[in-house]
Amino acid sequence: MAILFDEKKKVFTLQTKNSTWQMQVGRYGHLWHLYYGRRIQEGALDYLVRGINRGFCGAPYEAGEDREYSLDTYPQEYSAYGTGDYRTSCLSVEHGDGSRAAELLFDSYEIRKGKYGLSGLPAVWAGEEEAETLQIVLRDKASLVETVLLYGVLEEYDVITRACVIRNKGEGVWLERALSACLDLQRDDLEMITFYGRHTMERSLERGMCRHGKITAESMRGTSSHQENPFVILCEKGAGEEWGECYGMSLVYSGSFLAEAEVDQINQTRFVMGIHPEGFRWRLEKGESFTAPEVIFSFTSSGYGELSRNFHRLCQEHLIRGKYRNTRRPVLLNNWEAMEFHITEEDLVSLAASAKELGTELFVMDDGWFGGRDHDRCGLGDWTPNARKLPEGVAGLAKKIHDMDMMFGIWIEPEMINEDSDLYRAHPDWCLRAPGRTPNRERGQLVLDISRREVRDYLFDSIGGILKEAEVDYVKWDMNRNLSDVWSAACPALRQGEVSHRYVLGLYDLMERFVSAFPDILWEGCSGGGGRFDAGILYYMPQIWCSDNTDAIERISIQYGTSFGYPVSAMGAHVSVSPNLQTGRRTPLETRAAVAMAGVFGYELDVRRLDQEDRERIKEQIRWYKQYQELILYGDYYRLTPVGENGEFAAWQSVSRDQQTAVVSAVCLHARSNPIFLRVRLKGLKENRWYRVRQERLTESAREDKGQEAGAFCPEEKELICQGSGLMYGGVNLPVFKRDYESVRYVIEILDEKEG
């Protein structure tokens, strides 16, 4: 069993394959956190919790003269404000009399098979054979406010999920803070790894020691944001890819969030995560409940490489749903960088035909096809085809693409509205806009108030009609600004603090309606690229456009940071033109493809303008990717070099789950005069089996040198045969790179026993 309860000691133990979570009902009814870390076989660790009179730290009234008992120093499973715990809290309640105290005491528990679900919110899913649920009810006796703590244990994945439901059985109250989870660790030697960024430069790794006081990763933008990400790692000092204790936390939520670590006065570390309390205020009447989003926890003592693979497998197999959860994805061509808003049916059909000749399987029409959409300041909200650009509508264009034996997709931005649109002129109150103020605009856009049912109904009916009529195969769902002026005309004045979260609930409701009505469509999330790259979106859409930055060299860093918490199968990645439109950098076509192949592969350039040599290279790239796509998307992913610390080259590897086949890609970041020799150690192979290593592609300079030796092996050898242990501990030589941004790829295949 994954969940155990010791009736005598009142200790709950949650076991995964390699970790243990333990908590205890304390002698006065509070729920103490005892332990989370490496798996322990049996026994209660209640002896770890000690008290001492520290002064100024009050004790609960029931403790009498037991002055050593203090909520301010005891490790809590779920912290509340106002009753003696002065550290950061998860729950803050304002009662009808204006008081703000809540003391949560153990009331009851239930253990059941299967994984709990959350009403209106995305969550990890698993059946009775794959997971168990622990439900613990804590009650504030004075107010009759209850917090129902939910734990889901997926033993084989080394994952424990947490969520909570706050129920009110008394008079009406206000929730001012309702975070999802608290983790109190009796140690102060942890670093916090976060992933910061900005538009087109998302998810750069940053790490620093947790310290006395608080450090945070947060978004107050109404979305999970480009600037921070709701995935965080706490790890012991110096932990790396293959060494060190690591705790990973991923919030399954797409709105404003808070992740906060605090080292307290006696050197314990508290971590909390959930909806950001800034601007949040939720009314709970008698009999009502509030559900806080889920946090996914995983622990490993083997470094953050193994931690990442835990999250990758969990996302692929128990978060993502639908037809494309674990199946191959079509290689696409998106028309945006080729045409932007200047589209005509004739040009689209011409581009699609050229792409079809190269082997692409899906043609995507991006922005500019609807309403009066000739630029980004008009048309959003008017989801009717532009007859001037598409005389036969989307359905007519889709038929022409389908007749080529290609799949067809479109771009939409349902959450936005332009003032220059028929929808805004008819319903100006349908956007988020504070009364009496001019609105904050971005790209000429305002945000539709999708917390309102009638707005969601309009979007579903208008866009859904097109998807059905045109038999659309793929949809890219974009969102190109953050929330501001958050005020809803449909919400009473005293409840405007609910609007931001109700917006996210409305988003999830609308997405659920679409994916349920159109289960065969491949949905891709997007928010100016990676501005809403989170586990919540992956519940509805199996892939997310990783970044609007299509420069291959910068994408190495972006995809590197993304890979810590999210699988390769979730990362949309395209080959674009060189020089790159964002940076002006010139990068070889092979390198652009190598980087894009570390994700869901596609192209975003005008392939009609390519010469014959590049067209042949693209044909070969697509053939190769189709052959190894399952390995790349669903195999085990290894970061072979720490991007940002290694200035010479970047390398990454995908290994099939059966360890039979692997693919390694490396890109030169800085070519040197009188170069040093470069080598990379492989990972994830069987130590005692023999493998054949084949250099799949020569570098650009090798081609120009007309076949002269530029490979990694000896001149007379075209391939290397070596045991897995040698490849992992000795490594593989990289070629001598002669220019910046050259790349090389290796295919590693296990030999038959006879060959070995």
N, C-alpha and C positions, 0 to 999 in steps of 0.2 A: 504493500500500500504506500502511496505517495504522501498521504496525510495521516498522522497519528495523534492521538490525544491521551495523555497520561492523566487519568481522572484524579489520582491521589495528589499529584503535584500541580495539577491544572496547567500542564505544559503542552502546547501545540508544536508538533514537529512536521515541517514540510521538507520532503526529500526529493531531489532530482538525482540524475545519474552521478553527478560530481559535486553537488552542493547541498547544503542544509540551511534552512531558515527555521528559527525557533523563537517562540514567545511564550509568555506565562501570564496568567491572571494573578496579579499581586495580592498581598494580604488584605488590602482595602478595596480591591475590585478594579484597580487600574490595569491596563494591558501593557506589560513590559515587553520590550524587544530584547531578547537574550543574545541572538547570534545569527549572522548570515555570512557564510564563507564555505571553505572546503567541507566536503561531506564528512560527517561524523556518524559512526555506525549506530550507537545507541546511547541513552543516558541524557539526563537533563543538565543544562549548563546554567541553572538558576543561581549557582554559587558565584557566578561572574558579577551579579548585581549586588553592589554594596552601597551602604549609606554612611554618612558622617555629618555631624552638625557643622555646617559651613557658615552659619550666620546670615541673616537677611533672607534666607530661602525658606519661606514658610512651608508648613506641612498641612495636609488636609485635616479638617476638624476631627475626623474619625480616628486619626493617628494619635490623638491625645498628647501625651508627653513624649511620644516617639519622634524626637526632633531630628533623627537621622533620616527619616523618610521625607524626601523632597521631590516633587515633580520637576523641579528645576534642574536636577542632576540625574534622576533616574531615566534610563532609556525608554522612550515611549514608542508604541506601535502606531498611534495616531494622535497628534498633539492638538490641544485646544487652547484658545486664548482666555485669559482672565482668571485662572484659578491656581496660579503659582508657578507655571512653567513660563519663564521669561524668554526662552529661545523662540526662534521663528515657529509659527504655528500653522497648522493645516486648516483649522476651523475657527471662524469667528462669527458669532451670532449676536444680533441685537434683538432683545426681547421687547415686548410691548411696553414695559415700564422704563425702557431706555438702558437697562443694564446689559452688559456684554460678556458675562461669564458663562462658561460651559464646562462641566466636569463629567467626562465620559467614563462610565463604569460598566463592567462586563455584565451582560444580561443573559445571553444564550449563544449557542453555536449550532451549526449543522454541517455535516460532511456528506457530499453526494458525488456520484459518478458524473463524468462529463464536465465541460467547461461552461461557466455562466455566460450569459449574454447581457448586453446593455441596451435598454430601450432608447432608440433614436440616435445611438452613438456606435461608431465602428469599434470592433474588439476582436481579439484573437478568438478563433473558433476551433473546437475539437470535440470529438465524440466520446462516448462513455469508455471506450477502450484506450483512449489516448490521453485523457486528462481527468483530474479530480478537482472539485471545488470545495473550498472552506468558506463558510459564511459565519461571521462573528458580529453579534449585535451589541453595541455600546449605547448606553442611555444616560442622558442628563436628567436625573430624577426631578429636579426642580421645574424644568420647562417641558419635559416629555419630548424633547428632541432626541432622536435616535440616529446614530451613524452605523450603517450596515457595511462592514468591511468585507470585501470579496477578494479571495485569493484563488487563482487558477494555477494548477501545477501540471506542467507538461514535462514529465520526468525525463524522457529520452532526449529532449531538446535543451536540457539544463535551463529551463525558463520557468519563472514564477511571475504571474501577472497580478496586478493589484488595481482595484477600483473601489469606489464607495458610493453608497446611496444614502442621502440625508433625508430622514422622514420626520415630519412634524405631527405629533399626536396631541399637541396642546394648542394654545392660542397662537395667532399669527406671529411670525418672526421674520427678520431680515437676515439673509446670509451675506456677510461682507467679505468672507474668505472661505473658499471651499476647495482646497487642494486635494489631489487624488491620493497621495501616498507620502509617507514619512519613513526614513530609514536612519535609525540611530546606531552608530558604530562606535564601539569603545576603543577608538584609536585616533591618532592625530597625524599619521605619517602618510596621508593620501594626497596625491595630485588630482586636480580636476582638469579633464580634457574636454574642451568645447570646440565648436566649429563655427567660426565667425565669417563674415564676408560682406558683400554688397552686390548690387545687380551686376551680372556678368562675371563676378568673382566670388562665387559662393563656397561655403564650407571649407575654409582654410583651418587647419588644425592649430590650436593654441592650448598650451598646458602650463599650469602653475600650481604651487603648493596651496592646499587649503590652509587657512590661517584663522587666528582669532578674529571674530567678526564674520561678515558674510561676503561671499563672492557669488555672482549670479550669471546665468545666461537667460536672456529674456527677450520677449517681443511684446510690444504694446501697439502693434500695427494692425491688429485685427486678423492677421495671418501668421503662420509660423515664421515667415519672412526670409529674405536673402541675408539679413544681418546676423541672425543667430539661428540655431537649429534645435528642435526639441529632442535631440539625442545627446547624451552626456556620458562620459566615463569617469569614474573614480578609480584610481589605481595606486598601488604602492609606489613609492619614489623609485624612479629608474626603470619602471616596467617597460617592456618592449613587445615586439611582435610575438616572441616565443617564450618570454619569461615574465613572471610577476602576477600578483593577484589583481584582478580587475573586476569592477562592478559596472555593468552597462545598464542605462535606463533610457527607454524610448517612450515618449508620450504619444498616445494614439489620438492626436487632436491636431486640428488645422488652424486654430485661431491663436489669439494672444496667449502666451504661456510664461511660466516662471519655473526655472530650475535653480535651486539655491543650496549652497553648502555653507555650513557655519561650524567653526570649532569653538566649543564653549569653554567656560572658565576652568574645567577640570580635564581639558584636552580630549573631549569626545567630539565626534563629528556627526552633525545632523544634516541630512539631505532631504529636501522636500521638492515636490514637482506637481504641477497642475495648471489650471486656468489662472492667468495673471489677475491678481486682485485689483489692480489699478482700473478704475471705472466700472468694476463689477459690483453689483448689489442686486440680490435676488429675493423676491418675496415668496415665503412659504406660508400658505394658509393652513388651517387645521386639516389634516388628512392628505396634504400634498407632499410630494417628495422631489428631491433634486438629485440627478445622477451626475457624478463627476467622471471625466474620461479615464480611460485605462492607462496604466504605466506598465510596460514590459521590463522585467528585471532579468538579467542573466549574470552569473558569476563564473569566473574561471581562474585557476591558479597558473595557467599556461600562457599568459600574455594576451594582448588585445587582438592578435591575429585569430586565435581560437574564439575569442569573444565575438568578433565580427562574423565568423562562420556560424556561430549559434544564431545570431540575428538573421543572417541570410537564409538559413534553412527554415527558421520559424516564419519569416515573412513569406517565403515562397510556398510553404506547405500549409500554413495555418493562419494567414492574414489575408493574402491575395485570394480572390475568388474568381469563379467564372471560367469561360472557355479557354482563355489564354494563360491560365495560372501556371501550368507546367508544360506548355506546348510551344512549338516553334512560332516565331513571329515573322511576318513578311518583311522583306527588304523594301524600303520605301524610297520614293523621291518626293520631296516637298518643294513647291514652286516658289516659296517666299523670296529667297535671295536671288532668284532668277528674274522675278517680275515685280515684287512688292505689290502695291495696289493696282498696278497697270496691267490688268488681266483682260483677255478676251477669250472666248471659247476657242477660237482658231488657234491662238498661241498655246492654250492649255493642252489641246489635243495634240498639237505638234510636239510639245515638250514630253507629253506622256508617251507618244509613239517612239521618240528617241530613247527615252528611259527604258521602255519595254525591250528594245533591241539589245540593251546592255544586260538584261536579266533581272531588273527590278520587278517587284510583284505588286506594289501598291503605289498608286499616284494620289498625292494629297494636294488639294486646293486650299491654300491658306487664306488670309484676310483679303477683303475687298470684293466679295462676291454678292453682297446683300445690300438692300436699301440704297441710299445714295453714297455708299462707302467708297469715295475716291481718295480719302486721306483719313488720318486718325482722329479728326475732330467732328465727324458726322457719321450718322447711320447706325451706331450701336443701339440695339433694342429693336430695330426694324428687321425681323428675321423673315424677310421675303427676298427671293432672288432678284438681282438687278437685271432687268430685261435687256438693257443696252449691252451688258457684258455677256449675259447668258441668255440668248434669244429663246432657247428651249428649256430654260430653267436648269436647276441643279439636276433634275431627273434626266433631262436630255443629255447633259454632259456626262452624267454617270453611265448612261446607256452606251455612249461612245467609248468610254474607258472600259466598261465591262466587255464590250464587243472585241476589244483587244486582248481579252483574257487576262485583264488586270483587275485588282481590287481598287476601290475608289474611296477616298476619305475627304473630310472637310475640317476646317478650323471654325470654332465658335468661341465667343466670349459672353456667355449668357448673363453673368453677374453685373455687367456694365451698361451704361446708357450715356449717349451724347445729348446735350441740350438741343443740338441740331438733329432732331429725329422726330418722326411722327409719334413715337411712343411717348417721348417727353412732353410734346405739345398736348397730348391727350391726357397724360397722367403725371404731371410734375410732382405730385406728392408721393410717387412710387420710388423716389430715390432717398438715400440717407442725406439729410440736409437740415442743419439746425435752423429753427425759425428766426427770422429777423437778421440773418447773417448771409453774406455772400459765401458761396461754397468754395472749398478747396478743390482745385481741379488738377488732374494729371493727364496729359495727352488729350485734353479736352473732355475727359471722362468724369462722370459721377458714378456712384455705386448704387445699384438697384437694391431696394430693401427686400431681400428674399426671406426675411423673417415673416413676411406676409404671405399667406396662402394664395391670395388672388394673383400675386406677382409670379409665384412659382407655377401656378396653373397656366398663366399666359405663356411662360417660357416653355413649359413642357408641351403645350398644344402647338405652338408655332414652330419650334425647332423639331419636335417629334414628328410633325406632319411631313417635314422635308426628309427626315431620316427614313421614314417609312416609304414615301413616294419614290425616292431616289435609290432605295436599297443601298444605303451607305454602309461601308464595311469598317470604317475607322473614323474616329472623331478625336480631334485635339481640342481639349477644353482649357482655354486660357483665362487669365485674370491679371490685368496689367496695372494695378495700383493697390496701394494700401488703403485701409479704411480711415476716414476722418469725418468730422461733422456727424458723429454717430448719434442720430436722433431719428426716431420713427414716428410718423404721423399716426400710426395705428396703435401706439403704446401710451398708456397714461403717463403723466409727468413724473409721478413718484416711482415708476418702474422702468425709466429709461436706462438704468444700470443693467438691465437684462438684455438690451438690444444686441450688443456685440456677440454674446453667446447664442442668442436666438438666431442671429445671422448664420452662425456656423451650423446650428441644428437645421436651419432651413436649407443650407447648402447640402448637408448630408441627406436630407429628405429628397431634395431634387435629384441628386446623383443616384440615390437608390431607385427612384422612379424610372430614371432613364436606363440604368443598367438592367433593371428587371424587365422593362418593356422591350429592350433591344439587347438580348443576351449574346448575340453573335457578333456584335460590334466590338472591335478592339479600341478601347478607350485609353487616351493618354492625357494625364494631367499636365498642367503648365501654369506658371504664374510669372510671366516675364522670364521664363526659364525656370530657375530653381527657387522661386520665392515662396513656394508652398510644397516643398519636398519633405513629406512627413509620412508617418505610418498611417495616419488617418486617411489620407488620399489613397494609399495603396489598398485599402479595404474595398474601394470602389473601382479603382483603375490600376491595372497591373504594371503600368509604366508611367514615368514622369519625365518630361523634357528637362534634362539635367541642368542646362544653362543656356541662355541666349548667346553666350560666348562660344563661337564655333572654331576659335583658333586652337589648333591641335596641341600646341605646347602648353597653353594655359589650361586646356581641358585636362591635361595630365594631372595637374594639381587639383582641379575641381572634382574629377572623378576619384582621385585618391582619397580626398576627404570624405566624399559621399560614401565610399565603400566601407567605412568604419561601421556604419549603422544600417546600410541598405544594400540589397543584392544587386549584382550586375544586371540581372533581368529587369530591374526597375529603372535603369538609366537610359533614357533616349539619347542617342549620340549619332551625329551626322558628319559626313565629309562635305566640306564647303570649299569655296574657291580659294586659290592662292594667286596674288597676295590676299590675305584674309581681310574681310570688310571691316572688322572691328579694330584690328591691330596693325594691318599692313604687312604682317610677317609673311615671308615666303617659306613654305614648308613642302617637302616632297609629297607627291600623291600617295606613295606607299606609307609614309609616316602618318598622314592624315587618316588613312584607312586603318592603320594599326591601332591608333588611339580610339577611333570610332567603333572598332570591333570589340573594344572592352566595354560594350554596352549593347543596347538594342540598335542594330546597325541600319544606317540609311544615308541618303545623299541630299544635299541642299545647295544645288548650283545648276547653272544652265548647261546641261550635258550636250546640247546642240552645238555649243561653241568649242567643244573639245576636239583636238586632233585625233587621228586614227590610233596613234600609239597609246594615248591616254584612254581611249575608248576600250582598247584591248586589255589594258591593265585593269580597268574597272570590271570588265567581264570576268577576269580571273579572280579579282577580289570577291565578287559576289559568289562565284562558284566555291571558293575556299570557305567563305563564311557560312554558306549553307551546309557544307560538309561538317563544320565544327561548331555550329551554332548551339546545339544542345549542350555540348561540353562547356562552352563559354558562358552561357546564360545560367545553367543549372549545376555546373560542377563546383568544386571547392575553390575559392578565390584566395590567392596569396599576394600580398604586397611584398615584393622582393627588395625594394629600396625605399628608404624614408624620404619621400619627396619634400623638398625644402631644406633638407640637411645635406643631401648628396648632390653636389653641383655638376657631377660628371655625366650621369645617365639616370634614367628611370626605367624600372623593369617590373613586370607583373606576370602572374602565372595562373592558369586555370587547370585544375586536375579533375578528371572524371571521378565520380564517387567510388568506382571500383578500382581506381588507381592504375588503370590500364593505359590511359592516354593523358598527355598534358600538352599545353601550348604555352610558350613563353614569348613575350614581346619585350623589346628593349629599344629605347630611343636615346640617342646622344644629345645631351643638353649643351655640351661645351666641348667642341673639338680642340685638340691641343697640338701645338708644334712639339716635335720630339715626344710623342705621347707615352703615357704610362699604359701598361697592359691592364685591361679591365676583365673582371670575372664576376659571375653571379652564381650564388648557391641556390639550387632548386629546393623545393619543399613538397611534402605530401606524397612522396613515392614509397614503394615497398623497398625496404632496405636491401633485402637479399635477392631481389629479382633483377634480371638484366634488362636494360632498355636501349633502344636505338634512338639516337638524337640526330635529327636531320635539320640542317639549316635551310629553311623554306625559301628564303628570298635573299638575294645579295643586296648590298647597300647601293645607293645611287652612284657613288663614286666608283664602285666595282663595275657597274654596268658601263660607265663612261670609259673605264680603263680596259674595256673590251675583254672582260673575262679574266684579267690578271688577278692573282690571289689577293683577296681581301676578307677571306672568311675567318672563322674562329678556330678551325682545326688545322692539322698539318697539311701542307700543300698537296700531298699525294692522297689525302683522305677527303671523301665527300660527306662522310657521316662519322659519328662517334658511337661506339658501343661500350656501355659502362654499367656497373651495378648502381641501383638506386642510392645506396649509401655513399658511393663515390660522387654521384651527381649532387647529393644534398650537402655533404660535408666538404668535399673538394671543390665542387662547382663546375661551371662551364665557362670557357673563355669566350669573351665577346670579340667581334672583329675589331680591327684598327679603324676607327671612324676617322674620316678625312674632312668631314664638314659637319657643322652644327645641324641638328635635327634629322640626321640619318637614322634609320631604324633597321632592326633585324628581328626575325621571328624564327623560333625553333618549334618543331613538333617532336614530342618524345613519346615513343610507343613501346610497350612492354613486349619482350620477345617470347616466343613459344619456348617451352622447356627444352625442346631439342636444340633450338637456336642458341639458347643460353648456355 
